[in-house]
Amino acid sequence: MNQAEIKRKRTESVLKELIPEALGTLDDHRINTLIVTEVACSRGRYDARVFLDPGELSEEEQEEALARLRKVAGYLKTYVKESEGWFKAPNFTFEFDNELERISRIDELFKKIEKEIGHES
């Protein structure tokens, strides 16, 4: 891992902590309790994709939350810059992470297969 990759990983780690902290300061119950599952920065750290846990949100609620997040992205950048003393912060894009749901479905499939194999023996 080279120096640039180390800096990028460090930035991702800091953002993963600061973004939920910043969201918690907002007076909007639709987004201030969202859980950040991952942050992926571009090579130059100019852009950051923020992955969120959809939890129990419906598709419609997820779209509404993403619209709200786009509106507060400027506030989040300012919060991050001031908290860390950075000259600039990355541009944020938000998306819901369905990876946990997919992993859960795969686990269920493995359990079904295990049961079927157990019944055959």
C-alpha positions as CSV (number, residue, x, y, z in Angstrom):
1,M,0.0,0.0,0.0
2,N,1.5,3.3,-1.1
3,Q,1.4,6.7,0.7
4,A,-1.6,7.9,-1.4
5,E,-3.7,4.8,-0.6
6,I,-2.9,5.2,3.1
7,K,-4.1,8.8,3.1
8,R,-7.2,7.8,1.2
9,K,-8.0,5.1,3.7
10,R,-7.4,7.5,6.6
11,T,-9.7,10.0,5.0
12,E,-12.4,7.4,4.5
13,S,-12.1,6.3,8.2
14,V,-12.4,9.9,9.4
15,L,-15.4,10.6,7.2
16,K,-17.1,7.4,8.3
17,E,-17.1,8.8,11.9
18,L,-17.8,12.5,11.1
19,I,-20.7,12.1,8.7
20,P,-23.0,10.4,11.2
21,E,-21.9,12.9,13.8
22,A,-22.8,15.8,11.5
23,L,-26.1,14.2,10.6
24,G,-26.9,13.8,14.3
25,T,-26.7,17.6,14.7
26,L,-29.5,18.1,12.1
27,D,-33.0,18.6,13.2
28,D,-34.4,16.2,10.6
29,H,-35.5,12.8,12.0
30,R,-35.5,11.3,8.5
31,I,-31.8,11.6,8.1
32,N,-30.2,12.2,11.5
33,T,-30.4,8.5,12.5
34,L,-29.1,7.0,9.3
35,I,-26.2,4.6,9.7
36,V,-23.1,5.0,7.5
37,T,-21.9,1.6,6.5
38,E,-19.0,2.6,4.3
39,V,-17.3,5.6,2.7
40,A,-15.3,5.2,-0.5
41,C,-13.1,8.2,-1.6
42,S,-11.9,8.7,-5.2
43,R,-8.2,8.6,-5.8
44,G,-7.6,12.3,-5.4
45,R,-10.1,12.4,-2.5
46,Y,-12.2,15.0,-4.3
47,D,-15.3,12.8,-4.2
48,A,-16.6,10.4,-1.6
49,R,-19.4,7.9,-2.0
50,V,-21.3,7.4,1.3
51,F,-23.1,4.1,1.7
52,L,-26.0,4.0,4.1
53,D,-27.9,1.2,5.8
54,P,-31.5,1.2,4.4
55,G,-32.8,-0.4,7.6
56,E,-36.5,-0.5,7.5
57,L,-36.9,2.4,5.0
58,S,-39.2,1.8,2.1
59,E,-38.1,2.7,-1.5
60,E,-40.0,6.0,-1.2
61,E,-38.5,6.9,2.1
62,Q,-35.0,6.1,0.8
63,E,-35.5,8.4,-2.2
64,E,-36.8,11.2,0.2
65,A,-33.8,10.7,2.5
66,L,-31.4,10.9,-0.5
67,A,-33.0,14.1,-1.7
68,R,-32.6,15.6,1.8
69,L,-29.0,14.4,2.0
70,R,-28.2,16.2,-1.3
71,K,-29.7,19.4,0.2
72,V,-27.4,19.2,3.3
73,A,-24.3,18.1,1.5
74,G,-22.8,21.6,1.8
75,Y,-23.4,21.6,5.5
76,L,-21.7,18.2,5.8
77,K,-18.7,19.5,3.9
78,T,-18.4,22.5,6.2
79,Y,-18.8,20.4,9.3
80,V,-16.0,18.0,8.2
81,K,-13.7,20.8,7.2
82,E,-14.2,22.6,10.5
83,S,-13.9,19.5,12.6
84,E,-10.7,18.3,11.0
85,G,-9.2,21.7,10.1
86,W,-9.1,20.6,6.5
87,F,-8.8,23.2,3.7
88,K,-11.3,21.3,1.6
89,A,-13.6,18.3,1.9
90,P,-14.8,15.9,-0.7
91,N,-18.0,16.2,-2.6
92,F,-20.5,13.7,-1.2
93,T,-22.8,11.4,-3.1
94,F,-25.1,9.2,-1.1
95,E,-26.6,5.8,-1.8
96,F,-28.2,3.0,0.2
97,D,-26.1,-0.1,0.7
98,N,-28.1,-3.2,-0.1
99,E,-25.1,-5.4,0.5
100,L,-26.2,-6.4,4.0
101,E,-29.6,-7.5,2.6
102,R,-27.9,-9.5,-0.1
103,I,-25.6,-11.2,2.4
104,S,-28.6,-12.0,4.5
105,R,-30.4,-13.6,1.6
106,I,-27.2,-15.7,0.7
107,D,-27.0,-16.9,4.3
108,E,-30.6,-18.0,4.2
109,L,-30.0,-19.9,1.0
110,F,-27.0,-21.7,2.6
111,K,-29.2,-22.6,5.5
112,K,-31.8,-24.0,3.2
113,I,-29.2,-26.0,1.3
114,E,-27.8,-27.3,4.6
115,K,-31.2,-28.5,5.7
116,E,-31.9,-30.2,2.4
117,I,-28.5,-32.0,2.5
118,G,-29.2,-33.0,6.1
119,H,-32.6,-34.5,5.1
120,E,-31.0,-36.5,2.3
121,S,-28.4,-38.2,4.4
